[in-house]
């Protein structure tokens, strides 16, 4: 074994269909970093796959866009819940000070 072997030239045989569960989680709003960590996959290596395969890059972009839509919807729900809670607190405090 050569101590200074250039490991960057090693190509792994990978069926990109095996990455469907990863893309589904990204489409569900999870971060790419977290998903890569859970799958024990290098973040940089994952992005290199997208750089090397335009069809996979398009699937990744679509998953990320869907994930952002999910996150926007969650934020809107949270914002609505916060406004309802603040409104309830203000009404209670105004009611308590009126008595």
Residue frames as qw, qx, qy, qz and C-alpha x, y, z in Angstrom:
[[0.000, 0.888, 0.459, 0.000, 0.00, 0.00, 0.00],
 [0.406, 0.397, -0.014, 0.823, 1.35, 3.39, -0.97],
 [0.254, -0.479, -0.509, 0.668, 1.28, 5.91, 1.84],
 [0.074, 0.409, -0.048, -0.908, 0.62, 8.83, -0.49],
 [0.204, 0.357, 0.845, 0.340, -2.13, 7.18, -2.52],
 [0.203, 0.020, -0.100, -0.974, -4.43, 9.68, -4.18],
 [0.182, 0.334, 0.892, -0.245, -7.84, 8.61, -2.90],
 [0.336, 0.518, 0.139, -0.774, -9.66, 11.38, -4.77],
 [0.354, 0.339, -0.638, -0.594, -9.47, 9.37, -8.01],
 [0.075, 0.103, 0.988, -0.091, -11.27, 6.35, -6.59],
 [0.484, -0.094, -0.285, -0.822, -14.76, 6.07, -8.08],
 [0.337, 0.039, 0.846, -0.411, -17.41, 4.28, -6.10],
 [0.194, -0.244, -0.799, -0.515, -20.10, 2.30, -7.85],
 [0.155, 0.277, 0.581, -0.749, -23.34, 3.88, -6.68],
 [0.019, 0.526, 0.749, 0.402, -26.88, 3.52, -7.91],
 [0.048, -0.177, 0.122, -0.975, -28.34, 7.01, -7.59],
 [0.595, -0.409, -0.470, -0.507, -31.74, 5.40, -6.93],
 [0.629, -0.274, -0.613, 0.392, -30.30, 4.35, -3.58],
 [0.189, -0.013, -0.266, 0.945, -30.35, 8.03, -2.65],
 [0.296, -0.519, -0.532, -0.600, -34.14, 8.30, -2.94],
 [0.539, -0.645, -0.513, 0.174, -34.69, 8.06, 0.84],
 [0.426, -0.293, -0.108, 0.849, -32.17, 10.84, 1.33],
 [0.007, -0.210, -0.359, -0.909, -33.91, 13.05, -1.25],
 [0.402, -0.601, -0.624, -0.294, -37.29, 12.31, 0.36],
 [0.506, -0.582, -0.402, 0.494, -36.03, 13.59, 3.71],
 [0.245, -0.130, 0.113, 0.954, -34.65, 16.74, 2.09],
 [0.192, -0.382, -0.542, -0.723, -38.02, 17.24, 0.36],
 [0.497, -0.629, -0.598, 0.006, -39.61, 16.90, 3.81],
 [0.155, -0.939, 0.015, -0.305, -37.71, 19.93, 5.06],
 [0.797, -0.510, 0.101, 0.309, -34.65, 18.35, 6.68],
 [0.045, 0.883, -0.384, -0.265, -31.26, 19.93, 6.11],
 [0.802, 0.479, -0.357, 0.018, -28.86, 18.36, 3.67],
 [0.118, 0.581, -0.699, 0.400, -26.12, 18.37, 6.31],
 [0.598, -0.247, 0.580, -0.495, -28.26, 16.45, 8.81],
 [0.926, 0.250, 0.066, -0.274, -29.42, 13.92, 6.24],
 [0.618, 0.573, -0.518, 0.143, -25.89, 13.31, 4.97],
 [0.136, -0.496, 0.722, -0.462, -24.71, 12.82, 8.56],
 [0.769, -0.076, 0.438, -0.459, -27.52, 10.33, 9.27],
 [0.920, 0.377, -0.023, -0.102, -26.66, 8.39, 6.11],
 [0.674, -0.498, 0.373, 0.397, -22.95, 8.56, 6.98],
 [0.642, 0.549, 0.316, 0.432, -22.28, 10.28, 3.69],
 [0.393, -0.250, 0.027, 0.884, -19.84, 13.10, 3.09],
 [0.242, 0.809, 0.301, -0.443, -21.62, 16.39, 2.41],
 [0.071, 0.678, -0.464, -0.566, -18.94, 17.36, -0.10],
 [0.199, -0.073, 0.929, 0.304, -19.12, 13.92, -1.71],
 [0.324, 0.585, 0.720, -0.182, -22.87, 14.23, -2.04],
 [0.239, 0.842, 0.019, -0.484, -22.55, 17.61, -3.72],
 [0.095, -0.470, 0.724, 0.495, -19.87, 16.16, -6.00],
 [0.351, 0.282, 0.887, 0.105, -22.42, 13.57, -7.14],
 [0.308, 0.811, 0.406, -0.288, -24.74, 16.40, -8.12],
 [0.033, 0.768, -0.367, -0.524, -21.91, 18.17, -9.94],
 [0.176, -0.278, 0.867, 0.375, -21.10, 15.01, -11.90],
 [0.104, 0.354, 0.905, 0.210, -24.69, 14.05, -12.80],
 [0.172, -0.094, -0.112, -0.974, -27.02, 16.79, -14.14],
 [0.559, -0.361, -0.599, -0.445, -30.10, 14.55, -13.79],
 [0.575, -0.396, -0.605, 0.382, -29.31, 13.92, -10.13],
 [0.187, -0.065, -0.181, 0.963, -28.59, 17.62, -9.63],
 [0.355, -0.275, -0.345, -0.825, -32.08, 18.39, -10.95],
 [0.645, -0.426, -0.626, -0.101, -33.63, 15.86, -8.54],
 [0.479, -0.267, -0.461, 0.697, -31.69, 17.38, -5.65],
 [0.016, -0.080, -0.028, -0.996, -32.78, 20.90, -6.59],
 [0.513, -0.373, -0.493, -0.595, -36.42, 19.76, -6.77],
 [0.645, -0.399, -0.612, 0.225, -36.13, 18.09, -3.35],
 [0.335, -0.157, -0.309, 0.876, -34.59, 21.22, -1.86],
 [0.216, -0.222, -0.222, -0.925, -37.34, 23.43, -3.32],
 [0.624, -0.435, -0.566, -0.318, -40.03, 21.15, -1.87],
 [0.590, -0.300, -0.534, 0.526, -38.23, 21.17, 1.46],
 [0.117, 0.012, -0.126, 0.985, -38.22, 24.97, 1.47],
 [0.440, -0.356, -0.405, -0.718, -41.97, 24.96, 0.75],
 [0.677, -0.417, -0.602, 0.067, -42.51, 22.66, 3.74],
 [0.451, -0.203, -0.383, 0.780, -40.40, 24.92, 5.96],
 [0.105, -0.197, -0.109, -0.969, -42.33, 28.01, 4.82],
 [0.586, -0.432, -0.500, -0.468, -45.63, 26.33, 5.67],
 [0.653, -0.360, -0.554, 0.371, -44.33, 25.29, 9.09],
 [0.262, -0.030, -0.211, 0.941, -43.14, 28.84, 9.76],
 [0.318, -0.325, -0.280, -0.845, -46.57, 30.23, 8.82],
 [0.676, -0.453, -0.566, -0.134, -48.23, 27.78, 11.22],
 [0.567, -0.270, -0.435, 0.646, -45.85, 28.76, 14.01],
 [0.064, 0.136, -0.001, 0.989, -46.33, 32.46, 13.30],
 [0.484, -0.426, -0.417, -0.640, -50.11, 32.00, 13.45],
 [0.705, -0.427, -0.546, 0.150, -49.86, 30.08, 16.73],
 [0.425, -0.110, -0.302, 0.846, -47.61, 32.75, 18.23],
 [0.149, -0.272, -0.147, -0.939, -50.03, 35.51, 17.24],
 [0.624, -0.476, -0.499, -0.366, -52.95, 33.62, 18.78],
 [0.672, -0.341, -0.489, 0.440, -51.00, 33.10, 21.99],
 [0.256, 0.015, -0.153, 0.954, -49.92, 36.73, 22.21],
 [0.337, -0.387, -0.316, -0.798, -53.46, 37.88, 21.56],
 [0.693, -0.476, -0.537, -0.071, -54.73, 35.62, 24.35],
 [0.557, -0.227, -0.389, 0.698, -52.09, 36.96, 26.76],
 [0.034, 0.171, 0.023, 0.984, -52.94, 40.58, 25.94],
 [0.511, -0.459, -0.426, -0.589, -56.68, 39.93, 26.39],
 [0.702, -0.422, -0.533, 0.211, -56.04, 38.25, 29.75],
 [0.434, -0.133, -0.271, 0.849, -53.82, 41.05, 30.98],
 [0.140, -0.276, -0.165, -0.937, -56.23, 43.75, 29.81],
 [0.616, -0.474, -0.509, -0.369, -59.09, 41.89, 31.44],
 [0.666, -0.346, -0.489, 0.445, -57.15, 41.50, 34.70],
 [0.275, -0.029, -0.164, 0.947, -56.22, 45.18, 34.83],
 [0.295, -0.397, -0.338, -0.801, -59.81, 46.26, 34.15],
 [0.657, -0.499, -0.547, -0.146, -61.07, 44.40, 37.24]]
